Amino acid sequence: MIKPKLSRELGVALLLFYGLGNILGAGIYVLIGKVASIAGYMSVASFLLSSIIAGFTAFSYIELASRYPVSAGEAVYVQEGFGKKYLSISIGIFIAISGLVSVAALSHGFVGYLQEFININTYVALILVLAILVLISLAGIKQSIIAASVLTIIEIFGLLLIIFLGFDNIVNPTVEYTKFIPDIAASDISLIFLGSFLAFYAFIGFEDMVNVAEEVKSPTTTYPKAIILALIISTTLYFLIAVVAIQSLSLEQLSNSNAPFSDIYRQITGNDPILITVIGLFAVINGALIQLIMASRVVYGLAAKGWLPSALSEISKKNNIPVKATIVVGIIALIFTLFLDLITLASITSLMILIIFTLVNLSLILIKRKTPNIDGIYIVPVWVPWCGVILNTLLISVKLF
């Protein structure tokens, strides 16, 4: 009997929307106010620094995804680089857990926007959100990604709407732009890095794109286009949104907001933020859905290699979905959701991802020593992963010490 396999149905467009849906929904709708509470007027610089740090690792991922287009990508990269099975298993589990912690953080963000509409018990809302996410994930990869793509279009519209409404505040600022420019004082540099640590969460997502590699058409050519476009689009939108947010609300208002886009909309227009709140709901739930799909594929990939119980590698004959892996990760995400708050969850996710990025960049350095070039794949200079290692380590150090 032939064992069912994952099917390759994702081209550049769907993969780009998959990544953008995760990146855009994962942070900016939820954390813009929290970053402002840490970095103040240096928030714009924090987002730009996060983009630069993420960018070096993104290029490393492009080469690695071209070399090894498989699920549980990071675990495979570390295995190929270090040749240590225990390290590969650990990193695979680590990336799955980071995805589930992120699902939990986004679920809290969803409830924050939902409570703008209805007075619902937080725990009841969180349980319902996770149940719906699992059901959508079980529908099939193409159906799930199409649903995520539609939600991505909606959330991009929401970002563009806020930029459009706040454009006058960009042109005629209430806060002098000189306040956004850091000086060489240690306090400004410290604020930028501390804000960048949390803002980094908003760029998490491109790495999840490699974990659906077995469902991507022509991965060696599809990944470079999709990842680079996702990074450029997200950075541009984040920069403009950060400016609008700080020019529209006071730092105190931003810091205390559980639904920052709703408050920005209310401040700019004077109207009830019904439209942007609905969009915020879609955006945040989209990021959570994509993270859940990613985590289930990582668990499947680890089980398929014999690194987790084989039952988790079983594929449904009906729709080619790893059903058991999806249900298990949904339950774990629910546990995180019920016991940890938003800032704690986002900070844990950023720390875990930065550690993973450091190991992935080191893996590429070691891989390139063994096989420097392979015809037909995207190759980056060796200084790219070295920059990734240095910058990721620096950001970890700033938070821990």
C-alpha positions in Angstrom: 0.0 0.0 0.0 1.3 3.4 -1.0 1.4 5.8 2.0 -0.4 9.1 1.3 2.0 12.1 0.9 1.6 15.9 1.2 0.7 17.4 -2.2 2.5 20.3 -3.9 -0.1 22.9 -4.5 1.5 26.2 -3.4 3.0 28.7 -6.0 4.6 32.1 -5.4 1.4 33.9 -4.8 -0.1 31.5 -2.3 3.2 31.1 -0.5 3.7 34.9 -0.4 0.2 35.3 1.1 0.9 32.5 3.6 4.0 34.3 4.8 2.5 37.8 4.7 -0.6 36.6 6.6 1.7 35.3 9.4 4.1 38.2 9.5 1.5 41.0 9.3 -1.1 39.4 11.6 1.5 38.2 14.0 2.6 41.5 15.4 1.5 44.9 14.2 -2.2 44.6 14.9 -1.4 43.5 18.5 2.0 44.8 19.6 2.4 48.3 18.2 1.3 49.8 21.5 3.4 47.4 23.6 6.5 48.3 21.6 5.7 52.0 22.2 5.4 51.4 25.9 9.1 50.2 25.8 10.8 52.3 23.1 8.6 55.4 23.1 9.5 57.6 20.1 12.3 55.2 19.3 9.7 52.6 18.2 10.1 53.4 14.5 13.8 52.8 14.8 13.1 49.5 16.7 10.9 48.2 13.9 13.6 49.1 11.3 16.3 47.4 13.3 14.2 44.3 13.7 13.7 44.2 9.9 17.5 44.4 9.3 18.1 41.6 11.8 15.4 39.4 10.3 16.6 40.2 6.8 20.0 38.5 7.1 18.4 35.3 8.5 15.7 35.5 5.8 18.4 35.2 3.1 19.9 32.3 4.9 16.6 30.6 4.9 16.2 31.1 1.2 19.4 29.2 0.5 18.5 26.4 3.0 15.0 26.0 1.6 16.5 25.7 -1.8 18.9 23.0 -0.6 16.5 21.1 1.5 12.8 21.6 0.5 11.3 19.5 3.2 8.9 19.9 6.2 10.5 20.5 9.7 13.1 22.6 7.8 15.1 23.9 10.7 15.6 20.5 12.2 16.9 19.2 8.8 19.2 22.3 8.4 20.7 21.8 11.9 21.1 18.0 11.2 22.9 18.8 7.9 25.1 21.4 9.5 26.0 20.0 12.9 25.3 16.3 12.3 23.9 15.9 15.8 20.6 14.1 16.0 19.7 15.3 19.5 20.3 18.9 18.5 18.1 18.4 15.4 15.3 16.9 17.4 15.6 19.7 20.0 15.4 22.4 17.4 12.4 20.9 15.7 10.5 20.6 19.0 11.7 24.2 19.8 10.3 25.6 16.6 7.0 23.8 17.0 6.6 25.1 20.6 7.5 28.6 19.5 4.8 28.5 16.9 2.3 27.3 19.5 3.3 30.0 21.9 2.7 32.5 19.1 -0.7 31.0 18.4 -1.5 31.6 22.1 -0.3 35.2 21.9 -2.3 35.9 18.8 -5.4 34.3 20.4 -5.1 36.8 23.2 -4.8 39.6 20.6 -8.0 38.3 18.9 -9.9 38.4 22.2 -8.7 42.0 22.8 -10.3 43.1 19.5 -13.4 40.8 20.1 -14.1 42.5 23.4 -14.5 45.8 21.6 -17.7 44.3 20.4 -19.1 41.9 23.0 -18.6 41.3 26.7 -17.4 37.7 26.6 -15.5 35.8 29.2 -11.8 35.7 28.1 -11.3 32.0 28.8 -14.5 31.0 26.9 -13.4 33.1 23.9 -9.9 31.6 23.9 -11.2 28.0 23.9 -13.6 28.8 21.0 -10.9 30.5 19.0 -8.5 27.5 19.3 -11.3 25.0 18.4 -12.2 27.0 15.2 -8.5 27.2 14.2 -8.0 23.4 14.5 -11.2 22.7 12.5 -10.0 25.1 9.7 -6.5 23.5 9.7 -8.1 20.0 9.2 -9.9 21.1 6.1 -6.9 20.7 3.8 -3.7 22.6 3.0 -5.0 24.3 -0.1 -8.3 25.2 1.5 -6.5 26.5 4.6 -4.0 28.6 2.6 -6.7 30.0 0.4 -8.7 31.0 3.5 -5.5 32.5 5.0 -4.8 34.3 1.7 -8.3 35.9 1.8 -7.7 37.0 5.4 -4.3 38.3 4.4 -5.9 40.6 1.8 -8.3 41.8 4.4 -5.5 42.6 6.9 -3.4 44.4 4.3 -6.5 46.5 3.5 -6.7 47.3 7.2 -3.1 48.4 7.3 -3.5 50.5 4.2 -6.7 52.0 5.6 -4.9 53.2 8.8 -2.1 54.6 6.7 -4.6 56.4 4.4 -6.6 57.8 7.4 -3.4 58.9 9.2 -1.6 60.2 6.1 -2.4 63.8 7.1 -0.7 63.2 10.5 2.4 61.9 8.6 2.5 65.1 6.5 1.6 67.4 9.3 3.0 65.7 12.4 1.9 66.5 15.9 5.2 65.1 17.2 8.4 66.5 15.7 10.3 63.9 13.6 13.5 64.9 15.3 12.2 63.0 18.3 12.3 59.8 16.2 16.0 60.1 15.5 18.2 58.5 18.1 21.4 60.1 19.3 24.5 58.3 20.5 23.3 58.4 24.1 23.3 54.9 25.7 19.6 55.4 26.8 18.4 55.8 23.2 20.4 52.8 22.0 19.1 50.7 24.8 15.5 51.7 24.1 15.9 50.8 20.5 17.2 47.4 21.2 14.7 46.6 23.9 11.9 47.7 21.7 13.4 45.8 18.8 13.4 42.6 20.9 9.6 42.8 21.1 9.1 44.3 17.7 11.0 41.3 16.3 7.9 39.3 17.0 6.2 41.2 14.3 8.6 39.9 11.7 8.2 36.3 12.6 6.6 34.4 9.8 9.0 34.1 6.9 10.7 31.1 8.6 7.3 29.4 8.8 7.2 29.4 5.0 9.9 26.8 4.8 7.9 24.4 6.9 5.3 23.8 4.1 8.2 23.1 1.7 6.8 19.7 0.7 3.6 21.4 -0.4 5.3 24.1 -2.6 5.7 23.9 -6.3 9.4 24.3 -7.6 10.7 25.4 -4.2 14.2 26.3 -5.5 12.7 29.2 -7.5 9.5 29.9 -5.5 11.1 30.6 -2.1 13.5 33.4 -3.1 10.7 35.4 -4.7 8.2 34.8 -1.9 10.4 35.4 1.1 12.1 38.6 -0.3 8.7 40.1 -1.3 7.2 39.3 2.1 10.1 41.0 3.9 10.0 44.2 1.7 6.2 44.5 1.9 6.0 44.0 5.7 8.9 46.4 6.5 7.3 49.2 4.4 3.9 48.8 6.0 5.4 48.5 9.5 7.4 51.7 9.1 4.4 53.7 8.0 2.1 52.2 10.6 4.5 53.0 13.4 4.7 56.6 12.3 0.9 56.9 12.1 0.4 55.3 15.5 2.8 57.7 17.3 1.5 60.7 15.5 -2.2 59.8 16.2 -2.1 58.6 19.9 -0.1 59.7 22.9 2.5 57.2 24.1 0.3 56.6 27.2 -2.8 55.8 25.0 -0.8 53.4 22.8 0.8 51.7 25.8 -2.5 51.0 27.5 -4.4 49.8 24.4 -5.5 46.2 23.9 -6.8 47.0 20.4 -4.5 49.7 19.1 -5.8 49.9 15.6 -9.3 50.4 16.9 -8.1 53.3 19.1 -6.1 54.9 16.3 -9.2 54.7 14.0 -11.4 56.2 16.7 -8.9 59.1 17.4 -8.4 59.9 13.7 -12.1 59.7 12.5 -14.1 60.3 15.7 -16.2 57.4 14.7 -16.8 54.0 16.3 -14.1 51.7 15.0 -16.4 48.9 13.8 -14.7 48.3 10.4 -11.1 48.3 11.6 -12.0 46.2 14.6 -13.5 43.5 12.4 -10.4 43.7 10.2 -8.2 43.3 13.3 -10.1 40.2 14.3 -9.5 38.7 10.9 -5.8 39.7 10.8 -5.0 38.3 14.2 -6.9 35.0 13.7 -5.1 34.6 10.3 -1.7 34.8 12.0 -2.7 32.2 14.5 -4.1 29.9 11.8 -0.8 30.0 9.9 1.3 29.4 13.0 -0.9 26.4 13.8 -0.5 24.9 10.3 3.3 25.4 10.6 3.5 23.7 14.0 1.5 20.7 12.8 3.8 20.3 9.8 6.9 20.5 11.9 5.5 17.8 14.2 4.6 15.7 11.2 8.1 16.2 9.7 9.8 15.1 12.9 7.6 12.1 13.3 8.2 11.1 9.6 11.9 11.0 10.4 11.2 8.8 13.4 12.1 11.6 15.9 8.6 11.7 17.4 5.9 8.9 17.7 5.1 7.5 14.3 1.4 8.1 14.8 2.0 11.8 14.4 3.2 11.3 10.8 0.0 9.7 9.6 -1.7 11.4 6.7 -5.4 11.4 6.1 -6.3 9.7 2.9 -9.3 12.0 2.5 -7.5 15.4 2.3 -3.7 14.6 2.8 -3.6 16.4 6.2 -1.6 15.2 9.3 -4.8 15.0 11.4 -3.3 13.7 14.7 -0.4 16.1 14.6 -2.8 19.0 14.1 -5.1 18.0 17.0 -2.1 17.5 19.3 -0.6 20.9 18.6 -4.0 22.5 19.0 -4.3 21.1 22.5 -0.8 22.3 23.4 -1.6 25.8 22.1 -4.7 25.9 24.2 -2.7 25.1 27.3 -0.3 28.0 26.6 -3.2 30.3 25.8 -5.0 29.7 29.1 -2.0 30.2 31.4 0.2 33.0 29.9 -0.5 36.6 29.1 0.2 38.4 25.8 3.5 40.2 26.5 5.0 37.1 28.2 3.9 34.9 25.2 5.3 37.4 22.6 8.6 37.8 24.5 9.0 34.0 24.9 8.4 33.6 21.1 10.9 36.2 20.2 13.6 34.7 22.4 13.0 31.2 21.0 13.0 32.3 17.4 16.2 34.3 17.9 17.9 31.2 19.3 16.6 29.1 16.4 17.8 31.7 13.9 21.2 31.7 15.4 21.5 28.0 15.1 20.1 28.0 11.6 22.7 30.6 10.5 25.5 28.6 12.1 24.2 25.5 10.2 24.4 27.3 6.9 28.0 28.3 7.6 28.9 24.7 8.3 27.0 23.4 5.3 28.7 25.9 3.0 32.1 24.6 4.1 31.1 21.1 3.1 29.4 22.0 -0.2 29.9 25.6 -1.1 27.9 25.7 -4.2 25.2 23.6 -5.9 23.9 24.3 -9.4 20.3 25.5 -9.7 19.8 26.8 -6.1 19.9 30.3 -4.6 23.3 30.9 -3.0 24.1 33.7 -0.5 27.6 34.9 0.5 29.0 33.4 3.7 29.0 36.8 5.4 25.2 36.8 5.3 24.8 34.0 7.9 27.7 35.4 9.9 25.8 38.7 10.2 22.7 36.8 11.1 24.6 35.0 14.0 26.1 38.3 15.3 22.9 40.3 15.2 20.6 37.6 16.6 23.1 37.0 19.5 23.3 40.7 20.2 19.5 41.1 20.4 19.3 38.0 22.8 22.1 39.5 24.9 20.3 42.9 25.2 17.2 41.2 26.6 18.9 38.8 28.9 21.6 41.1 30.3 
